[in-house]
Amino acid sequence: MAALRPVRAELTGWGGTAPTGADVARPFTYSELRAGVDDPPARGVLARGLGRSYGDAAQNAGGRVVDTTAVDDVCAFDAERGEITVAAGASIDGLLRHLVPRGFFVPVSPGTRHVTVGGSVAADVHGKNHHGAGTWCAHVPSLTLATPGLGVVSVGPEADPELFWATAGGLGLTGVVVDATLVLHPIETSRVTVDTDRTANLDEAMALMVAGDDAYEYSVAWIDLLATGVATGRSVLTRGRFARRDELGPPAADDPATALDYHPGALVGAPPWVPSGLLNRATIRAFNEAWYRRAPARRRDELQTISRFFYPLDLVRGWNRMYGRAGFVQWQVVVPTGAEDALRRMVEALSAAACPSFLSVLKRFGPANPGPLSFPTKGWTLSLDIPAGVAGLGDLLDRLDEDAVAVGGRVYLAKDSRLRPELVGAMYPRLDEWRAVRDRADPTGVIRSDLARRLDLY
């Protein structure tokens, strides 16, 4: 790593809060990436991808951060088996440019395509299809991990499954992911057929989502958290599946290349500087009202592009800058099936506090996987973005965290920036089991992060 001449840099998460400085090393070869854990400095080592963790999960104050993004090769692609092996620094964006014209999509996708394969493993990302497909790592038969204690090892659900599942959602704290093999989702077209329903309140949205679990591959609801009274939790629900070629009509129906045409891109860019306070209760209330009224009450079989359906925020470059210099906090919680009343209370509390969030979504989760720190569990997940510095925000979220613990829920650590450390063990009751596996891979505590220090994960 010394040969790479690390550069001192200030790093933040996507939320733009709590910046810290680190020595950033950028390997360009597999051997350099595998050596990322060698000769560690006193403050340790951490891998980082494209920096889309919202909080401090990919920061290591005073230590070394290994920027994996230059090692992004496609190592192997088997169209017959529907599998691809790629380097950790490859992004979902790059994968889709390679895969979609060949008739494949990633099996699971978060809300942005600007996430690396290594980051997807570390966060065990989920998407709009978790109720049917599970998380990213449920589709990874093997990955290569550079560890301080075990060297470079190949792990998977069948090969050292304890280390594999500790790495899945393990926040990069078991080692540096070098590459991963992914089982792909075959598609006939690059279009999604989408059904939209505008619901009057939270209960109506939840009822439709439950009823559509088996009928829809992808499902997500945008929620207006500023609506109150009988309209509390009013939503715009969008559900869909990839379209067949015969649903496109000519000429795409007759031409596979046209049917799989894929040209993603950002339409506009957020300004480099936004006045503090631009996003406030008044502006977000106006946006929410317009967004809700603009949505059709009921629309069926609309064809949408991959970019529009999966990655609407990516259409605005640098959208996080809209929150200004203070940045923003994202809070994402899951409550288990049977705890719907707790979810209603959370939505009511956020609405009563006039919590200014215009990026609030509700999704359905299927069963949990074996990962001790993997976030999803069967039930409901609510996520929202809130401008940092909103009065009373810390106390409100602390109360909601406690409500989640009381019903067996948890918050998503990959997006967290402010959770009280004493709640982590209650939210993730297998934390000590994870620590034992982590200690086997990293017995001297080489792998470090700001999040791990803040939440006392060591």
The 8 nearest C-alpha neighbors of each residue, nearest first, counted from 0:
[[1, 2, 3, 35, 34, 31, 24, 37],
 [0, 2, 3, 4, 5, 38, 24, 37],
 [3, 1, 0, 4, 5, 31, 24, 26],
 [2, 4, 1, 0, 5, 24, 26, 25],
 [5, 3, 2, 1, 6, 24, 0, 23],
 [4, 6, 24, 23, 22, 3, 7, 1],
 [7, 5, 23, 22, 8, 4, 24, 21],
 [6, 8, 22, 21, 23, 5, 20, 9],
 [9, 7, 20, 21, 6, 10, 22, 23],
 [8, 10, 20, 19, 18, 21, 11, 7],
 [11, 9, 18, 19, 20, 8, 58, 12],
 [12, 10, 18, 15, 16, 17, 13, 55],
 [11, 13, 54, 53, 14, 52, 15, 55],
 [14, 12, 53, 51, 15, 52, 50, 11],
 [13, 15, 53, 327, 12, 326, 16, 328],
 [14, 16, 326, 13, 11, 12, 327, 17],
 [15, 17, 14, 326, 18, 11, 325, 12],
 [16, 18, 11, 19, 15, 55, 54, 12],
 [19, 17, 11, 10, 16, 9, 20, 15],
 [20, 18, 60, 9, 10, 17, 11, 21],
 [19, 21, 9, 60, 8, 61, 10, 7],
 [22, 20, 61, 62, 60, 7, 8, 63],
 [23, 21, 7, 63, 6, 5, 64, 62],
 [22, 24, 64, 5, 6, 63, 65, 21],
 [23, 25, 5, 65, 66, 64, 3, 26],
 [26, 24, 66, 65, 67, 27, 23, 3],
 [25, 27, 31, 32, 28, 24, 67, 69],
 [26, 28, 69, 70, 25, 31, 29, 32],
 [29, 27, 31, 30, 26, 70, 32, 69],
 [28, 30, 32, 31, 33, 70, 27, 177],
 [29, 31, 33, 28, 32, 34, 26, 27],
 [30, 32, 34, 28, 26, 29, 33, 35],
 [31, 33, 29, 35, 34, 30, 26, 28],
 [34, 32, 30, 35, 31, 145, 29, 177],
 [35, 33, 31, 37, 32, 36, 30, 0],
 [34, 36, 32, 33, 37, 0, 31, 65],
 [35, 37, 34, 147, 39, 44, 38, 146],
 [36, 38, 34, 39, 35, 0, 147, 33],
 [39, 37, 40, 36, 0, 1, 35, 34],
 [40, 38, 37, 43, 36, 44, 445, 41],
 [39, 41, 43, 42, 62, 38, 63, 44],
 [40, 42, 43, 39, 62, 445, 61, 44],
 [43, 41, 62, 40, 61, 44, 447, 63],
 [42, 44, 445, 62, 447, 40, 41, 446],
 [43, 45, 63, 446, 447, 64, 445, 62],
 [44, 46, 64, 446, 447, 65, 448, 63],
 [47, 45, 65, 64, 175, 66, 171, 67],
 [48, 46, 66, 57, 65, 67, 64, 45],
 [47, 49, 67, 50, 115, 68, 66, 118],
 [50, 48, 51, 114, 115, 113, 47, 68],
 [49, 51, 48, 52, 12, 13, 47, 57],
 [52, 50, 13, 49, 53, 12, 114, 113],
 [53, 51, 12, 414, 50, 54, 413, 13],
 [52, 54, 13, 414, 12, 14, 51, 329],
 [53, 55, 416, 12, 415, 414, 52, 56],
 [54, 56, 450, 58, 57, 12, 449, 416],
 [55, 57, 450, 58, 54, 413, 52, 448],
 [58, 56, 47, 55, 448, 50, 52, 59],
 [59, 57, 55, 449, 448, 56, 60, 10],
 [60, 58, 448, 449, 62, 21, 61, 447],
 [59, 61, 19, 20, 21, 62, 58, 449],
 [60, 62, 21, 42, 20, 59, 63, 22],
 [63, 61, 42, 43, 21, 59, 60, 44],
 [62, 64, 44, 22, 21, 23, 43, 45],
 [63, 65, 23, 45, 46, 44, 22, 24],
 [64, 66, 46, 24, 47, 23, 25, 67],
 [65, 67, 25, 47, 68, 48, 24, 46],
 [68, 66, 88, 48, 69, 70, 65, 47],
 [67, 69, 88, 70, 48, 66, 71, 89],
 [70, 68, 27, 67, 71, 88, 26, 25],
 [71, 69, 88, 68, 27, 67, 28, 72],
 [72, 70, 89, 88, 86, 69, 68, 87],
 [73, 71, 86, 74, 85, 70, 89, 88],
 [72, 74, 85, 75, 84, 86, 71, 76],
 [75, 73, 85, 84, 72, 86, 76, 83],
 [74, 76, 84, 83, 73, 77, 85, 82],
 [77, 75, 83, 82, 78, 84, 74, 73],
 [76, 78, 82, 80, 79, 81, 83, 75],
 [79, 77, 81, 80, 76, 82, 101, 83],
 [80, 78, 81, 77, 82, 76, 185, 83],
 [79, 81, 77, 78, 82, 182, 183, 76],
 [80, 82, 78, 183, 79, 77, 182, 83],
 [83, 81, 182, 77, 80, 181, 183, 76],
 [82, 84, 76, 181, 180, 75, 77, 85],
 [85, 83, 180, 75, 74, 179, 73, 181],
 [86, 84, 73, 74, 178, 179, 72, 83],
 [87, 85, 178, 71, 72, 88, 89, 177],
 [86, 88, 117, 178, 116, 177, 89, 176],
 [87, 89, 68, 71, 67, 70, 115, 86],
 [90, 88, 71, 115, 87, 86, 116, 93],
 [91, 89, 115, 92, 93, 114, 116, 113],
 [90, 92, 94, 112, 93, 114, 95, 115],
 [93, 91, 112, 90, 95, 94, 113, 96],
 [94, 92, 90, 96, 91, 95, 97, 89],
 [93, 95, 91, 97, 92, 96, 98, 90],
 [94, 96, 98, 97, 92, 99, 93, 91],
 [97, 95, 93, 94, 98, 99, 92, 261],
 [96, 98, 94, 95, 99, 93, 100, 101],
 [97, 99, 95, 103, 101, 100, 96, 94],
 [98, 100, 103, 102, 101, 95, 104, 96],
 [101, 99, 259, 102, 98, 260, 97, 261],
 [102, 100, 98, 99, 103, 97, 259, 78],
 [103, 101, 186, 99, 100, 185, 187, 98],
 [104, 102, 185, 99, 98, 186, 184, 101],
 [105, 103, 184, 99, 183, 106, 98, 185],
 [104, 106, 183, 107, 184, 108, 103, 95],
 [107, 105, 184, 183, 104, 108, 138, 182],
 [108, 106, 135, 105, 126, 125, 134, 109],
 [107, 109, 126, 125, 105, 110, 106, 124],
 [110, 108, 126, 111, 125, 124, 107, 112],
 [109, 111, 310, 309, 108, 126, 112, 312],
 [112, 110, 310, 113, 109, 313, 114, 312],
 [111, 113, 92, 91, 114, 310, 110, 90],
 [114, 112, 111, 92, 90, 91, 49, 115],
 [115, 113, 90, 112, 91, 49, 118, 51],
 [116, 114, 90, 118, 89, 117, 88, 48],
 [115, 117, 87, 119, 118, 89, 90, 88],
 [118, 116, 87, 120, 115, 119, 176, 121],
 [117, 119, 121, 115, 120, 116, 48, 122],
 [118, 120, 116, 124, 122, 117, 123, 121],
 [119, 121, 123, 117, 118, 167, 122, 136],
 [120, 122, 170, 168, 118, 171, 169, 119],
 [121, 123, 168, 124, 119, 120, 170, 413],
 [124, 122, 168, 120, 167, 119, 135, 121],
 [125, 123, 122, 119, 135, 134, 109, 126],
 [124, 126, 134, 109, 129, 107, 135, 108],
 [127, 125, 109, 108, 128, 129, 107, 110],
 [126, 128, 217, 218, 129, 219, 362, 125],
 [129, 127, 217, 126, 130, 131, 132, 216],
 [130, 128, 133, 132, 131, 364, 365, 126],
 [131, 129, 365, 364, 128, 363, 132, 133],
 [130, 132, 129, 128, 133, 365, 216, 212],
 [133, 131, 129, 128, 130, 134, 107, 106],
 [134, 132, 129, 131, 137, 130, 365, 125],
 [133, 135, 125, 137, 136, 124, 123, 129],
 [134, 136, 107, 137, 124, 123, 138, 125],
 [137, 135, 139, 138, 134, 123, 167, 120],
 [136, 138, 134, 135, 139, 133, 368, 140],
 [137, 139, 136, 182, 135, 181, 140, 106],
 [138, 140, 181, 136, 141, 180, 137, 182],
 [141, 139, 155, 180, 138, 156, 181, 142],
 [142, 140, 155, 139, 154, 180, 179, 153],
 [141, 143, 179, 154, 178, 153, 180, 155],
 [144, 142, 153, 177, 178, 152, 176, 179],
 [143, 145, 176, 152, 151, 175, 177, 174],
 [146, 144, 151, 175, 174, 33, 150, 176],
 [145, 147, 174, 150, 148, 149, 440, 151],
 [146, 148, 441, 150, 36, 149, 440, 445],
 [147, 149, 440, 441, 146, 150, 442, 439],
 [150, 148, 146, 440, 147, 151, 152, 439],
 [149, 151, 146, 145, 148, 147, 152, 144],
 [152, 150, 145, 144, 146, 149, 143, 153],
 [153, 151, 144, 143, 150, 154, 145, 149],
 [152, 154, 143, 142, 144, 141, 155, 151],
 [155, 153, 158, 163, 159, 141, 142, 152],
 [154, 156, 141, 158, 163, 157, 140, 160],
 [155, 157, 160, 158, 163, 140, 159, 154],
 [156, 158, 155, 160, 159, 154, 140, 141],
 [159, 157, 155, 154, 160, 156, 153, 163],
 [160, 158, 154, 161, 162, 163, 155, 157],
 [159, 161, 156, 163, 158, 162, 155, 157],
 [162, 160, 164, 163, 159, 165, 436, 156],
 [163, 161, 165, 160, 164, 159, 166, 436],
 [162, 164, 160, 166, 155, 161, 165, 154],
 [165, 163, 370, 167, 166, 161, 162, 160],
 [164, 166, 162, 163, 167, 169, 370, 433],
 [165, 167, 169, 163, 164, 173, 168, 162],
 [168, 166, 164, 123, 120, 169, 165, 121],
 [167, 169, 122, 123, 373, 121, 372, 170],
 [168, 170, 166, 167, 121, 165, 171, 372],
 [171, 169, 121, 172, 168, 122, 56, 413],
 [172, 170, 121, 169, 173, 174, 175, 46],
 [171, 173, 170, 446, 174, 169, 447, 437],
 [174, 172, 437, 171, 166, 440, 441, 146],
 [175, 173, 146, 145, 172, 144, 171, 176],
 [174, 176, 145, 144, 46, 177, 146, 171],
 [177, 175, 144, 117, 178, 87, 143, 145],
 [178, 176, 87, 143, 144, 86, 175, 33],
 [179, 177, 86, 87, 143, 85, 142, 176],
 [180, 178, 142, 84, 85, 141, 143, 181],
 [179, 181, 84, 83, 141, 139, 142, 140],
 [180, 182, 139, 83, 82, 138, 183, 84],
 [181, 183, 82, 138, 81, 139, 83, 180],
 [184, 182, 81, 105, 106, 82, 104, 181],
 [183, 185, 106, 104, 103, 105, 186, 182],
 [186, 184, 103, 102, 104, 183, 187, 81],
 [185, 187, 102, 103, 188, 184, 104, 241],
 [188, 186, 243, 244, 102, 185, 259, 242],
 [189, 187, 259, 258, 190, 186, 244, 242],
 [188, 190, 259, 305, 260, 258, 261, 304],
 [191, 189, 304, 188, 303, 242, 241, 302],
 [190, 192, 241, 303, 242, 240, 302, 193],
 [193, 191, 302, 300, 301, 242, 239, 240],
 [192, 194, 239, 301, 300, 238, 191, 302],
 [193, 195, 299, 238, 300, 298, 237, 239],
 [196, 194, 237, 298, 236, 297, 299, 193],
 [197, 195, 297, 236, 296, 235, 198, 237],
 [196, 198, 235, 296, 234, 236, 297, 295],
 [199, 197, 234, 233, 200, 204, 203, 196],
 [198, 200, 233, 230, 203, 197, 234, 201],
 [233, 201, 199, 232, 230, 231, 203, 198],
 [200, 202, 232, 204, 203, 233, 205, 231],
 [203, 201, 205, 204, 200, 206, 232, 343],
 [202, 204, 206, 201, 205, 200, 198, 207],
 [205, 203, 201, 207, 202, 206, 198, 208],
 [206, 204, 208, 202, 207, 203, 201, 209],
 [205, 207, 203, 209, 208, 204, 202, 210],
 [208, 206, 210, 204, 205, 209, 211, 203],
 [207, 209, 205, 211, 210, 206, 204, 212],
 [210, 208, 206, 211, 212, 207, 205, 363],
 [209, 211, 207, 208, 212, 206, 213, 214],
 [212, 210, 214, 208, 209, 213, 215, 207],
 [213, 211, 209, 214, 210, 215, 208, 130],
 [214, 212, 211, 215, 216, 210, 131, 209],
 [213, 215, 211, 212, 216, 210, 239, 238],
 [216, 214, 217, 239, 213, 211, 212, 238],
 [215, 217, 240, 128, 239, 218, 214, 131],
 [218, 216, 128, 127, 239, 238, 215, 240],
 [217, 219, 238, 127, 237, 128, 239, 362],
 [220, 218, 362, 237, 127, 236, 361, 238],
 [219, 221, 236, 361, 360, 235, 234, 237],
 [220, 222, 360, 235, 234, 359, 236, 361],
 [223, 221, 234, 359, 360, 232, 224, 233],
 [224, 222, 225, 226, 233, 232, 287, 234],
 [223, 225, 350, 226, 222, 232, 349, 356],
 [224, 226, 350, 353, 223, 284, 227, 354],
 [227, 225, 231, 224, 230, 223, 350, 232],
 [228, 226, 231, 230, 350, 225, 229, 351],
 [227, 229, 230, 231, 226, 347, 350, 351],
 [228, 230, 231, 227, 200, 199, 226, 232],
 [231, 229, 200, 228, 233, 227, 226, 199],
 [232, 230, 227, 226, 200, 228, 233, 229],
 [231, 233, 201, 200, 222, 223, 234, 224],
 [200, 234, 232, 199, 230, 201, 231, 198],
 [235, 233, 222, 198, 221, 197, 220, 232],
 [234, 236, 197, 221, 220, 196, 198, 237],
 [235, 237, 220, 196, 195, 219, 234, 197],
 [238, 236, 195, 219, 194, 218, 220, 235],
 [239, 237, 218, 194, 217, 193, 215, 219],
 [238, 240, 193, 217, 192, 215, 194, 216],
 [239, 241, 216, 191, 192, 217, 242, 215],
 [240, 242, 191, 190, 192, 243, 186, 188],
 [243, 241, 191, 192, 190, 188, 240, 246],
 [242, 244, 246, 245, 187, 188, 241, 247],
 [243, 245, 252, 246, 247, 187, 188, 258],
 [244, 246, 252, 243, 247, 248, 253, 242],
 [247, 245, 244, 243, 248, 242, 252, 192],
 [248, 246, 252, 244, 245, 251, 249, 243],
 [247, 249, 252, 246, 251, 245, 250, 244],
 [250, 248, 251, 252, 253, 247, 254, 245],
 [249, 251, 253, 252, 248, 254, 257, 247],
 [252, 250, 258, 249, 257, 254, 253, 247],
 [251, 253, 244, 249, 248, 245, 247, 250],
 [254, 252, 251, 250, 249, 255, 244, 248],
 [253, 255, 251, 257, 256, 252, 258, 250],
 [256, 254, 258, 257, 259, 253, 251, 252],
 [257, 255, 259, 258, 254, 260, 100, 251],
 [258, 256, 260, 251, 259, 254, 255, 250],
 [257, 259, 251, 188, 255, 256, 260, 254],
 [260, 258, 188, 189, 100, 256, 257, 255],
 [259, 261, 257, 258, 256, 100, 189, 262],
 [260, 262, 259, 263, 189, 99, 100, 96],
 [263, 261, 264, 260, 96, 306, 305, 304],
 [264, 262, 306, 261, 265, 305, 96, 314],
 [263, 265, 266, 314, 262, 313, 306, 315],
 [264, 266, 314, 315, 267, 316, 313, 263],
 [267, 265, 314, 315, 264, 268, 316, 313],
 [268, 266, 315, 265, 316, 314, 269, 264],
 [267, 269, 316, 315, 270, 317, 266, 265],
 [268, 270, 318, 317, 316, 315, 271, 320],
 [271, 269, 272, 268, 273, 320, 321, 317],
 [272, 270, 269, 320, 273, 317, 268, 321],
 [271, 273, 270, 323, 274, 320, 324, 321],
 [272, 274, 323, 321, 275, 270, 320, 271],
 [275, 273, 277, 323, 276, 272, 324, 322],
 [274, 276, 323, 277, 273, 324, 322, 325],
 [275, 277, 278, 279, 274, 323, 322, 386],
 [278, 276, 275, 274, 279, 273, 282, 322],
 [279, 277, 276, 282, 283, 322, 280, 386],
 [278, 280, 282, 281, 276, 283, 277, 355],
 [279, 281, 355, 283, 282, 284, 353, 278],
 [280, 282, 284, 279, 283, 285, 278, 355],
 [283, 281, 285, 284, 279, 280, 278, 286],
 [282, 284, 286, 280, 285, 281, 279, 357],
 [285, 283, 287, 281, 286, 282, 280, 288],
 [286, 284, 282, 288, 283, 287, 289, 281],
 [285, 287, 283, 289, 284, 288, 290, 282],
 [288, 286, 290, 284, 289, 285, 283, 291],
 [287, 289, 285, 291, 286, 290, 292, 284],
 [288, 290, 286, 292, 287, 291, 293, 285],
 [291, 289, 287, 293, 288, 292, 286, 294],
 [290, 292, 288, 293, 294, 289, 287, 235],
 [293, 291, 289, 294, 290, 288, 295, 287],
 [292, 294, 290, 291, 289, 295, 288, 296],
 [295, 293, 292, 291, 296, 290, 197, 235],
 [296, 294, 297, 298, 197, 293, 196, 195],
 [295, 297, 197, 196, 294, 298, 195, 198],
 [296, 298, 196, 295, 195, 197, 299, 194],
 [299, 297, 195, 194, 295, 196, 296, 300],
 [298, 300, 194, 301, 195, 193, 297, 192],
 [301, 299, 192, 193, 194, 302, 298, 239],
 [300, 302, 193, 192, 299, 303, 194, 298],
 [301, 303, 192, 191, 190, 193, 300, 304],
 [304, 302, 191, 190, 308, 307, 301, 192],
 [303, 305, 190, 307, 306, 191, 308, 189],
 [304, 306, 308, 307, 309, 190, 189, 303],
 [307, 305, 310, 304, 309, 308, 263, 311],
 [306, 308, 311, 304, 305, 310, 309, 303],
 [309, 307, 305, 306, 310, 303, 304, 311],
 [310, 308, 306, 305, 307, 110, 311, 111],
 [309, 311, 306, 313, 111, 312, 110, 307],
 [312, 310, 307, 313, 314, 306, 309, 308],
 [313, 311, 314, 310, 315, 318, 111, 110],
 [314, 312, 315, 310, 311, 265, 316, 111],
 [313, 315, 265, 266, 312, 311, 316, 264],
 [316, 314, 267, 268, 313, 265, 318, 312],
 [317, 315, 268, 318, 265, 269, 313, 267],
 [316, 318, 319, 269, 320, 315, 268, 321],
 [319, 317, 320, 269, 315, 316, 321, 312],
 [318, 320, 321, 317, 322, 14, 13, 326],
 [321, 319, 322, 318, 323, 317, 269, 271],
 [322, 320, 319, 323, 318, 273, 269, 270],
 [323, 321, 326, 320, 319, 386, 327, 278],
 [324, 322, 273, 275, 321, 320, 325, 326],
 [323, 325, 326, 275, 322, 320, 273, 15],
 [326, 324, 323, 387, 327, 16, 322, 15],
 [327, 325, 15, 322, 14, 324, 387, 16],
 [326, 328, 386, 387, 14, 385, 322, 384],
 [329, 327, 385, 384, 387, 14, 386, 330],
 [328, 330, 384, 383, 385, 414, 331, 53],
 [331, 329, 383, 382, 328, 415, 384, 332],
 [330, 332, 382, 410, 381, 411, 383, 329],
 [331, 333, 410, 380, 381, 409, 411, 382],
 [334, 332, 380, 408, 379, 409, 410, 381],
 [333, 335, 408, 379, 378, 338, 403, 380],
 [336, 334, 378, 377, 338, 337, 408, 379],
 [335, 337, 378, 338, 377, 339, 334, 379],
 [336, 338, 339, 335, 378, 340, 334, 406],
 [337, 339, 341, 340, 336, 335, 334, 406],
 [340, 338, 342, 341, 337, 343, 336, 334],
 [339, 341, 343, 342, 338, 344, 337, 345],
 [342, 340, 344, 339, 343, 338, 345, 402],
 [341, 343, 339, 345, 340, 344, 346, 338],
 [342, 344, 340, 346, 341, 345, 347, 339],
 [343, 345, 347, 341, 342, 346, 348, 340],
 [346, 344, 342, 348, 347, 343, 349, 341],
 [345, 347, 349, 343, 348, 344, 350, 342],
 [346, 348, 344, 350, 345, 349, 351, 343],
 [349, 347, 345, 351, 350, 346, 344, 352],
 [350, 348, 346, 352, 354, 347, 351, 345],
 [349, 351, 353, 347, 225, 224, 352, 348],
 [352, 350, 348, 353, 349, 347, 227, 354],
 [351, 353, 349, 354, 350, 348, 395, 347],
 [354, 352, 350, 351, 225, 355, 349, 280],
 [353, 355, 352, 349, 356, 350, 225, 224],
 [356, 354, 280, 353, 385, 279, 283, 357],
 [357, 355, 385, 384, 358, 354, 383, 359],
 [356, 358, 359, 283, 287, 355, 223, 384],
 [359, 357, 383, 356, 384, 360, 221, 382],
 [360, 358, 383, 222, 382, 221, 357, 356],
 [361, 359, 221, 220, 382, 222, 381, 358],
 [360, 362, 381, 220, 380, 219, 221, 382],
 [363, 361, 219, 380, 379, 220, 364, 127],
 [362, 364, 379, 130, 378, 380, 365, 129],
 [365, 363, 130, 377, 378, 129, 379, 376],
 [364, 366, 130, 377, 129, 131, 133, 376],
 [367, 365, 377, 376, 368, 364, 133, 130],
 [366, 368, 376, 375, 377, 365, 369, 133],
 [367, 369, 370, 366, 373, 137, 133, 376],
 [370, 368, 164, 371, 367, 373, 165, 161],
 [369, 371, 164, 373, 372, 368, 165, 167],
 [372, 370, 429, 373, 433, 165, 369, 430],
 [373, 371, 168, 370, 169, 374, 427, 165],
 [374, 372, 168, 370, 371, 375, 123, 167],
 [373, 375, 411, 372, 376, 168, 410, 409],
 [376, 374, 367, 373, 364, 377, 333, 366],
 [375, 377, 367, 366, 378, 364, 365, 335],
 [378, 376, 366, 365, 364, 335, 367, 336],
 [377, 379, 335, 336, 364, 334, 363, 376],
 [380, 378, 363, 333, 334, 364, 362, 335],
 [379, 381, 333, 362, 332, 361, 363, 334],
 [380, 382, 361, 332, 331, 360, 333, 379],
 [383, 381, 331, 360, 359, 330, 332, 380],
 [382, 384, 359, 358, 330, 329, 356, 331],
 [385, 383, 329, 356, 358, 328, 327, 330],
 [384, 386, 356, 328, 327, 355, 387, 329],
 [387, 385, 327, 322, 328, 326, 389, 388],
 [388, 386, 327, 326, 389, 328, 325, 385],
 [387, 389, 390, 386, 392, 325, 327, 391],
 [390, 388, 392, 387, 386, 391, 385, 354],
 [389, 391, 392, 388, 393, 387, 394, 395],
 [390, 392, 394, 393, 395, 389, 388, 396],
 [393, 391, 395, 389, 390, 394, 396, 388],
 [394, 392, 396, 395, 391, 397, 417, 390],
 [393, 395, 397, 391, 396, 392, 398, 399],
 [396, 394, 392, 398, 397, 393, 391, 399],
 [395, 397, 399, 398, 393, 394, 400, 392],
 [396, 398, 394, 400, 395, 399, 393, 401],
 [399, 397, 401, 395, 396, 400, 402, 394],
 [398, 400, 402, 396, 401, 397, 403, 395],
 [401, 399, 397, 403, 398, 402, 396, 404],
 [400, 402, 404, 398, 403, 399, 405, 397],
 [401, 403, 399, 405, 400, 404, 398, 406],
 [402, 404, 408, 400, 401, 405, 406, 409],
 [403, 405, 401, 407, 408, 406, 402, 426],
 [404, 406, 402, 403, 407, 401, 408, 400],
 [407, 405, 404, 403, 408, 338, 402, 334],
 [408, 406, 404, 405, 403, 335, 334, 426],
 [409, 407, 334, 403, 404, 333, 406, 335],
 [408, 410, 426, 332, 333, 403, 404, 411],
 [411, 409, 332, 331, 412, 333, 408, 330],
 [410, 412, 413, 331, 374, 414, 415, 332],
 [411, 413, 415, 414, 410, 374, 56, 170],
 [414, 412, 411, 122, 415, 52, 56, 170],
 [415, 413, 53, 412, 54, 52, 411, 329],
 [414, 416, 412, 54, 413, 417, 411, 418],
 [415, 417, 54, 55, 418, 414, 328, 53],
 [416, 418, 415, 419, 393, 54, 328, 453],
 [419, 417, 420, 416, 415, 397, 422, 454],
 [418, 420, 421, 422, 417, 454, 423, 397],
 [421, 419, 454, 422, 423, 418, 455, 453],
 [420, 422, 419, 423, 424, 425, 454, 418],
 [423, 421, 425, 420, 424, 419, 426, 418],
 [424, 422, 426, 425, 420, 421, 427, 454],
 [423, 425, 427, 428, 426, 422, 430, 421],
 [426, 424, 422, 423, 428, 427, 404, 421],
 [425, 427, 409, 423, 424, 404, 428, 422],
 [426, 428, 424, 429, 425, 430, 423, 372],
 [429, 427, 424, 425, 430, 426, 431, 371],
 [430, 428, 432, 371, 427, 431, 433, 424],
 [429, 431, 433, 432, 428, 427, 424, 434],
 [432, 430, 434, 433, 429, 435, 428, 424],
 [433, 431, 429, 435, 430, 434, 436, 371],
 [432, 434, 430, 436, 431, 435, 165, 371],
 [435, 433, 431, 437, 432, 436, 438, 430],
 [436, 434, 438, 432, 433, 437, 431, 439],
 [437, 435, 439, 433, 438, 434, 162, 440],
 [436, 438, 434, 440, 173, 439, 435, 441],
 [439, 437, 442, 441, 435, 436, 440, 434],
 [440, 438, 436, 437, 442, 441, 435, 148],
 [439, 441, 148, 437, 438, 149, 146, 173],
 [440, 442, 148, 438, 147, 444, 439, 443],
 [443, 441, 438, 439, 444, 148, 440, 147],
 [444, 442, 441, 445, 438, 148, 147, 446],
 [445, 443, 441, 446, 442, 447, 43, 438],
 [444, 446, 43, 443, 44, 447, 441, 39],
 [447, 445, 44, 43, 172, 45, 444, 174],
 [448, 446, 43, 44, 45, 445, 59, 172],
 [449, 447, 59, 451, 450, 58, 45, 452],
 [448, 450, 59, 452, 451, 58, 55, 453],
 [451, 449, 56, 453, 55, 448, 452, 454],
 [450, 452, 456, 448, 454, 449, 453, 455],
 [453, 451, 455, 449, 450, 454, 448, 456],
 [452, 454, 450, 451, 455, 449, 420, 456],
 [453, 455, 420, 451, 452, 456, 450, 419],
 [456, 454, 452, 457, 453, 451, 420, 450],
 [455, 457, 451, 454, 452, 434, 453, 430],
 [456, 455, 451, 434, 452, 444, 454, 447]]
